[in-house]
Amino acid sequence: MKGWLGDWAIAAAVAAVVLVAGVAAEPAPAGPAPLGYLLLIVSGLALAARRRAPILVLAATGLCALGYQAIGIDVPAVAFVFAVYAGVRAGHRMLTVVVAVLVLAALPLAAWASVHDAGEAFAQARGALEIAWLIAAGAAGEALRQAERRADEAERTREETARRRADEERLHIARELHDSLTHQISVIKVQSEAAVHVATRRGEAVPEHLLAIREAGREAARELRATLEALRDDGAAPRPGLDHVPELVARARTTGLDATLTIEGEPQDVPLAVDRTGYRIVQESLTNIARHASAASASVRIDYRPEALVIRVEDDGTARPGTTPVPGVGLLGMRERVTALGGRLRTAPRGAGGFAVHAELPVDPA
């Protein structure tokens, strides 16, 4: 908006200057003078479109200059000089030069039409449009165009530098995660696997809690590996989504939880962010059930609707109506993910006992 107003202000100023100069010049014949004044105004106002259509403005101002010179109004072609500057700045150097040469060649003919004297016509044409003006205007336009190009290249260089630094930071984070977490998780995983193996060889019943620790270690190792790959590959590595929810439910059953999965509606492609968020909601909900709910059963329901993906996870644990659960990191993380996508999340105890997580994620781009 500000640039548009500036263009019109410059155009109006040029139109006013050339009109005043035309009125103050030696009067032309009474008949065509109003047409000449109109051409002066049009040549100035045409400059308002010099950014959007520089070549069209160049042609229009050149024709206007020829027109009022032919009528007998001896005024410098100021608007045409501005148009030459705009054409070169826009990158149309050769075409601008061609049009400028044509106008320079035609100006003496236009002036001769009003004075009918070859010498006076050439002098009037030279006064109307000096070659030095055109060279200066073209040089200014080219200089500014080159400055803008260098500024754009510098901006691209800064962006590339920022991306390179971000890549380096991702690699640094990946190394830190690898050094600080991989060893501990590997120890948990190996110890639990060994304990299960020893119990099986002795013919002893393997405690459910030990199986849960083993599965949690395996899942943590998978999650850490996926996170490291995502950090190293700048998000190119595949990450779990709704297609992996059945695996979550199956792993939940290995802990002794009677978990079920129900799919409603016609499964459809959803935005990548919705796909990953849906998976994380189910994962975090089942993790909370296993850790805190003391539940015997849980149900996962995914409903594909035209405008939204609805996820509901319920359990029959110890939560009771009227109690306010303490929001832990898991619930807060779910809420942040859902809110970021413009969705809604409700987490509360069920009327019949237990806890329910209800999320609605919009899938319609509108």
N, C-alpha and C positions, 0 to 999 in steps of 0.2 A: 504493500500500500504506500509506504514511504517513497520507494523508488518510482512508483507510478506518478505520484504528485510531483516529484522532482523533475521527471521528464516533461510533464505538462508545464511546469513553471519555466523551464528553459525554453520550451517551444514557444510559449506565450511571450517571453521576453524577446526572443529573436524576431517573432512576428511584429511586435511593437516597434523594435528598432528599425527594421527594414521598411515598415510602413511610414514611420516618421521621416526616414531618409527619402522615401519616394515622394511624399507630399512636399518636402522641402526642396526637392530637385527642380530643375527647370520644367515647367508644366508641359505635359504632352498635349496633343490635340484633344479637344474636349470630348470627342466621341468615345475613343477606346480607353481613356484614362481610368474610369471606374473598374474596367476589366483588369487593367494592370495592377491597380491597388488590391484587387481580389487575389490575383496571383501572388503578390507579395505576402499577403496574410496566409494563404494556403501553403506557401513554401516554408514559412516559419512554423506553422502549426503541425505540418507533416513530421517534424522532428520528434514529436511525442511518441511516434511508433518506431524510432530508429533502433531500439533494442530488439524488438520483435521481428521487424522486417527491414533490415538495413538496406538491402538492394532495392526494394520497392521505394523506400524513402529517397534513396540516391537518385533513382530515375525521376521521381516526382519533383524533387527540388531542382534537378537539372532542366526539366521541361518548363517549370515555372520561370526559371531564370531566362531561358530562351524566349519565353512568351512576353515577359514584361520588357525585355530589351528590344524585342521586335515592335512593341507598341511605342517605345520611345522613352521609357522610364529608365534613366541611367543610374542604377543602384547596384553596389557590389553584391555578388551572389554569396552572401554570408551563410544562408541556410545550406547551400550546396557544399560549402567548405565543411560545415558541421557534419553533413551527410558523408563526405569522404572520410572524415575521421572515424565515424561510426562504422562504415563499411570495412575499413582496414582493421579496426579493433575487433570486429566480429570474425576476422580471418579471411575475408573475401578480397584478398589483395589484388589478384590479377583482374578480376571482374571490375573492381573499383577503378583500377588504372585505365581499363578500356573505356568505361563510361566517362571518366574525367577527360580523356583524350578526345572523345566524341563531342563532349560539351564544349571543350576549348576550340575545337575546329568549327563548331556550328555557331558560336557566339558572334564572330564577325559577320556572318550571313544574316543573323537575326538583327544585329545593329544596323547593317546596311539597309534593311527593309524600312527603317524609320528615318535614316539620315540621307540615304541615297548618295553617299560619298565614301569611296573605298578607304581613303586615309583616315577620315574621321571615324568610320566604322571600326577599323582596326584599333584605333586609340581608345574608343569607347569600350570595345570588347576587352582590351587589356586592363582598363581600369575596373571593369566589372569583375574580372577573375584573373588575378595574377598567378602565374605558375608557382611562384614562391609560396603563396598561401596553400596551394594544394600539396606541395612537398612537405610543408610544415605540418599540415593537418594529418597527412598520411604517416609521417614520421612519429607524431605524437600517438596516433592510434596504434601503430606497430609497437612502440615502446611500452605502452600500457598493456597491450596484449601479451607481450613477452613477460612483463612483470607479473601479470596474473597467472601465466603458465608456470613461472618459477614458484609462485606462491602455492599453486596447486600441487606441484611436485614436492615442495617442502612439506605440505600437509600429508601427502601420501607417505612420504618418508617417515614422518612422525608416527603415523598410524602403523606402518610396518614395524617400526622400532617398538612401539607399544605392544603389538602382537607378539613380537619375538621375546620381549621381556615377560609377557604373560605365559608364553610357552616354557620359558626357562623357570618361571615360578611354579608352574604345574609340575615340571620334572623334579624341582626341589621338594615340593610337597609329597610327591610320590616316593621319593627316596626316604623322606622323614617317616612317612607311614610304614614303608617297608622295614626300616630299621627299628621302629619303636613297637610295631604291632605284630608283624609277621611271626617273630620268634615266640611271643607269648601265646598267640593263637595256635601255633603249631604244637607247642608243648601241651596245651589243653586237649587238642585233637588227638595227639599221639597217646597221651595218658589215658584218655577215655576209651580209645580204640583198644589199647592194651588191656584195660580192666575188663572190657566186654569179652575180649578174646580169652582171657584167663578164666573168667566165670563160665564161659561156654565149654571150655576144655574140661573143667572140673564137673560139668553137669549141673551146675548151680543155676538157679533162676536169676536172670539179669534184672536188677532193679530198674523200674521205669525211669527214675530220675537219672540213672547213669546213661540210659539210652537217649534221654532228652539232652543230656550234656554232650553226648557224641554227635547228635544231629545238629545241635547248636554250634558246635565247633566246625562241623563241615560247612554249615550255612555261612558262618562268619568268614571262613576261609574263601568261600566262593564270592561273597560280597566284597571282601577286601581285594581279591584278585580283579573283580570287575571294576572296582573303584580305581585301582592302580592303572588298569588298561585305559579307562576313560581319561584319566589325567594325562597319561603318556600320549594318547592318540588324539587329544583335543576333541573328545566326544565321539570319535568315529567308531569306537568299539560298541557292539550290540549290548543293550541293557535290558533287564527283565521288564516285561509288561503284562498285560492282562492274559496273554497266552500262557503265562507261567503260573497263574493262580492255582490251577489244579495241582501243581507240584507243591505249592504251599499247603493246600488242604491235605494232601497225602502225607506230607511230613508232620502236620499237626496230629494226624491219626496215630503216628508212631509213638507219640507221647502218652497215648491212652485216651485222648480226647475224641469223642464221637463227633467228628466234623463232617459237615455235608456242604455241597456246592450246588447251587441252583442258578441256571442261566435263563433269563426271560427275555423275550423279544428276539429279533434277528441280529446276531452278532455282526457288527459293521466296523469299518475302519474309523478310528477316532484319532484326533490330533495326538502327536507323539507325547506332548506334555500330559495330556489327559490319560493316555495309556500308562505312562510310568507312575503318575500320581495314583491311579486306581490300584495298581499293584502294591504300591507302598502303603496305602490305606489298609488293604487286606493283610499285608505282612505285619504291620504294626499292631493291628487289632488282634490277630491270632497270637502274636508275641505277648501282648498284655494279658490275654486270656490265660495263656500257659503260666505266666508269672504271678498274676495277682487274683484271678477270678475264682480259683478253686472250683472250676466248672467241670461238669461231666460231659456236656455236649455244647456244640456251637454250630451255627449255620451261617453260610456266606451266600448272599443273594446279589446277583449282578443283573440289572435290568437295562437293556439297550432301548432307549427311547429316541424318537427323531430329534429332539432338542437337547437331550441330556443323557448322561450316563449316571445311573443311580446305583449306589453300592450300600448294602446293609449287612452288618455283621452283628449277630446276637449270640449271647450265651446264657446259660442257666446258673450262673455263679452266685456269689454271696451278696452282690449288690442289691439293695432294696429301695423301693420308692421313698422319696423324701431325703435320702442321703446325698450329699454333694461330694462327688469324687474329687480327689486332689489332682489337678492337671499336671501330669508329669511331662517329661521332655517329649515322649511319644505323641501324646495328644496335642501338645503345642505344635509339634512339627507337622502333624496332619492338618491342623487348622491353618497354618501358614501356607501349606501347599494348596489347599482348597481355595483359600481367599485369593491367592495370587492368580488363580485361574478364573476368578469371578464366580465361584460356586458357593455352596452352603454346606455346613457341617453341623450336625447335632449329635452330641454324646451325652447320654443320660441313662439312669437305671430304668429298667422295664417295669411295667405295672405288675407283671406276673413274677418278678424276680429276675435277677441277672442284669446284664448291661447291654446296651445297643449303641452302635455307631452307624449313623445315617449320613451319607454324603451324596450330593448332587453336583455333578460336574458338567457344565455346558459344553456341547460339542458343535453347536451351530456357530460358524464364523461371525454371523451377524450379531 
